Amino acid sequence: MSNANIDLGDIHWLMDILQNIDVGLVVLDHNYNVQLWNGFMESHSGISPQKAKDQNLFELCPEIPGDWFKQKSEAVFQLKTRTFTIWEQRPYLFKFKNYRPITGRAANMYQNTSIIPLESVDKQVDHICIIVYDVTDVAMNRQDAENAGRSLSELSQTDHLTELNNRMIWEQDVKREFTRCRRSGTPSSIAILDVDNLRNINAGFGHNVGDQVLKVVAESLRQTTRQTDFLCRFGGDLFAVLLIDSDESSATEFAERMRHNIAQLEVATNNQPVQVTSSIGLAQINNRFDSHLRWMLAANKALLHAKQQGGNQTTLYHPKMSEF
């Protein structure tokens, strides 16, 4: 009698542990009907163990893909070995809302799960147990770290004032395009744009106004360039555009459109609006350029020529402008 009481007590304690442990426990028979549904599952699903008992898992939780889950589970039944799912592969098995205050940014609980075989006394596996672990904190910390890494990478590639790519990133694009054009024989062009008289604007109106000029010019260029082109703030008052598959004619047309758009811009100040103009140097790739740097120097030489002629104009590079 005493031994029977101890056995009943052990079972009671075991059931109490199963119901209150901080992981989800679900026992299924081979027809995927629920035989055990513990307190963790009740707390997060709103479904009581009594209601879940003998219910088909896929009717109870329609978010679980039946074919996928059965394929994983059949291996457990047949081979008597456990299997796993991790949140990186599938964010959750059971679609539970996330109520944890620290990780409240996640809409749903991230989960790792184990599916283990449960042997009967005759060594047959007629039931499996799903163990559900809440790994939302781990997932959010991982995502925060990845987002921080991406942010640092973006900061290293982006000009902080205009939010355009910086010169270092742009030059990599130019180098790749130089190689592609030399191999394919297709034309592409570089345009380097200078904001005229920015030094005078800074001196007369202050650097805050000068910075605003650079921002509105950057936005105008962003709206003018095509998705296939590569735009950057080259440095100071210079911007550069890599015009993909553009020969001298189409590049000149594009540059003039950029220049006219910028000429329409006005930056408001306390005294008077600031008019903005620009000068542009263009260079189409040709066989005389033995590197992407020569190509860039040619566009810069054309820009200097445009500035020397009074600015607010576009100049196309010609070999007589410079001897490399």
RATAJO-V154144 format. One record per residue. N is the residue number from 1. RES is the residue in three letters. PSI is psi as a letter, one per 40 degrees, with the letter a starting at -180 (* if undefined). Layout:
BEGIN
N,RES,PSI  N,RES,PSI
END
This chain:
BEGIN
1,MET,d  2,SER,d  3,ASN,d  4,ALA,d  5,ASN,d  6,ILE,d  7,ASP,d  8,LEU,d  9,GLY,d  10,ASP,d  11,ILE,d  12,HIS,d  13,TRP,d  14,LEU,d  15,MET,d  16,ASP,d  17,ILE,d  18,LEU,d  19,GLN,d  20,ASN,e  21,ILE,i  22,ASP,f  23,VAL,i  24,GLY,h  25,LEU,h  26,VAL,h  27,VAL,h  28,LEU,i  29,ASP,a  30,HIS,e  31,ASN,e  32,TYR,f  33,ASN,i  34,VAL,h  35,GLN,d  36,LEU,h  37,TRP,h  38,ASN,a  39,GLY,d  40,PHE,d  41,MET,d  42,GLU,d  43,SER,d  44,HIS,e  45,SER,d  46,GLY,e  47,ILE,h  48,SER,i  49,PRO,d  50,GLN,d  51,LYS,d  52,ALA,d  53,LYS,h  54,ASP,e  55,GLN,i  56,ASN,h  57,LEU,d  58,PHE,d  59,GLU,d  60,LEU,d  61,CYS,g  62,PRO,e  63,GLU,e  64,ILE,h  65,PRO,h  66,GLY,d  67,ASP,d  68,TRP,d  69,PHE,d  70,LYS,d  71,GLN,d  72,LYS,d  73,SER,d  74,GLU,d  75,ALA,d  76,VAL,d  77,PHE,d  78,GLN,d  79,LEU,e  80,LYS,f  81,THR,i  82,ARG,i  83,THR,i  84,PHE,i  85,THR,i  86,ILE,i  87,TRP,d  88,GLU,d  89,GLN,d  90,ARG,h  91,PRO,d  92,TYR,i  93,LEU,d  94,PHE,h  95,LYS,g  96,PHE,i  97,LYS,i  98,ASN,h  99,TYR,e  100,ARG,h  101,PRO,d  102,ILE,d  103,THR,f  104,GLY,e  105,ARG,d  106,ALA,h  107,ALA,d  108,ASN,i  109,MET,h  110,TYR,i  111,GLN,i  112,ASN,i  113,THR,i  114,SER,i  115,ILE,h  116,ILE,i  117,PRO,i  118,LEU,h  119,GLU,i  120,SER,i  121,VAL,d  122,ASP,e  123,LYS,e  124,GLN,i  125,VAL,g  126,ASP,e  127,HIS,i  128,ILE,i  129,CYS,h  130,ILE,h  131,ILE,h  132,VAL,h  133,TYR,h  134,ASP,h  135,VAL,f  136,THR,d  137,ASP,d  138,VAL,d  139,ALA,d  140,MET,d  141,ASN,d  142,ARG,d  143,GLN,d  144,ASP,d  145,ALA,d  146,GLU,d  147,ASN,d  148,ALA,d  149,GLY,d  150,ARG,d  151,SER,d  152,LEU,d  153,SER,d  154,GLU,d  155,LEU,d  156,SER,e  157,GLN,e  158,THR,h  159,ASP,h  160,HIS,d  161,LEU,d  162,THR,e  163,GLU,e  164,LEU,i  165,ASN,i  166,ASN,i  167,ARG,d  168,MET,d  169,ILE,d  170,TRP,d  171,GLU,d  172,GLN,d  173,ASP,d  174,VAL,d  175,LYS,d  176,ARG,d  177,GLU,d  178,PHE,d  179,THR,d  180,ARG,d  181,CYS,d  182,ARG,d  183,ARG,d  184,SER,d  185,GLY,e  186,THR,i  187,PRO,i  188,SER,i  189,SER,i  190,ILE,h  191,ALA,h  192,ILE,h  193,LEU,h  194,ASP,h  195,VAL,h  196,ASP,h  197,ASN,f  198,LEU,d  199,ARG,d  200,ASN,d  201,ILE,d  202,ASN,d  203,ALA,d  204,GLY,d  205,PHE,e  206,GLY,i  207,HIS,d  208,ASN,d  209,VAL,d  210,GLY,d  211,ASP,d  212,GLN,d  213,VAL,d  214,LEU,d  215,LYS,d  216,VAL,d  217,VAL,d  218,ALA,d  219,GLU,d  220,SER,d  221,LEU,d  222,ARG,d  223,GLN,d  224,THR,d  225,THR,i  226,ARG,i  227,GLN,d  228,THR,e  229,ASP,i  230,PHE,h  231,LEU,i  232,CYS,i  233,ARG,h  234,PHE,d  235,GLY,i  236,GLY,b  237,ASP,e  238,LEU,h  239,PHE,i  240,ALA,i  241,VAL,h  242,LEU,h  243,LEU,h  244,ILE,h  245,ASP,f  246,SER,h  247,ASP,a  248,GLU,d  249,SER,d  250,SER,d  251,ALA,d  252,THR,d  253,GLU,d  254,PHE,d  255,ALA,d  256,GLU,d  257,ARG,d  258,MET,d  259,ARG,d  260,HIS,d  261,ASN,d  262,ILE,d  263,ALA,e  264,GLN,e  265,LEU,i  266,GLU,h  267,VAL,h  268,ALA,i  269,THR,i  270,ASN,d  271,ASN,d  272,GLN,i  273,PRO,i  274,VAL,h  275,GLN,i  276,VAL,h  277,THR,i  278,SER,i  279,SER,i  280,ILE,h  281,GLY,h  282,LEU,i  283,ALA,h  284,GLN,i  285,ILE,i  286,ASN,i  287,ASN,e  288,ARG,d  289,PHE,h  290,ASP,e  291,SER,i  292,HIS,d  293,LEU,d  294,ARG,d  295,TRP,d  296,MET,d  297,LEU,d  298,ALA,d  299,ALA,d  300,ASN,d  301,LYS,d  302,ALA,d  303,LEU,d  304,LEU,d  305,HIS,d  306,ALA,d  307,LYS,d  308,GLN,d  309,GLN,e  310,GLY,e  311,GLY,a  312,ASN,f  313,GLN,i  314,THR,h  315,THR,h  316,LEU,h  317,TYR,h  318,HIS,i  319,PRO,d  320,LYS,e  321,MET,d  322,SER,i  323,GLU,h  324,PHE,*
END
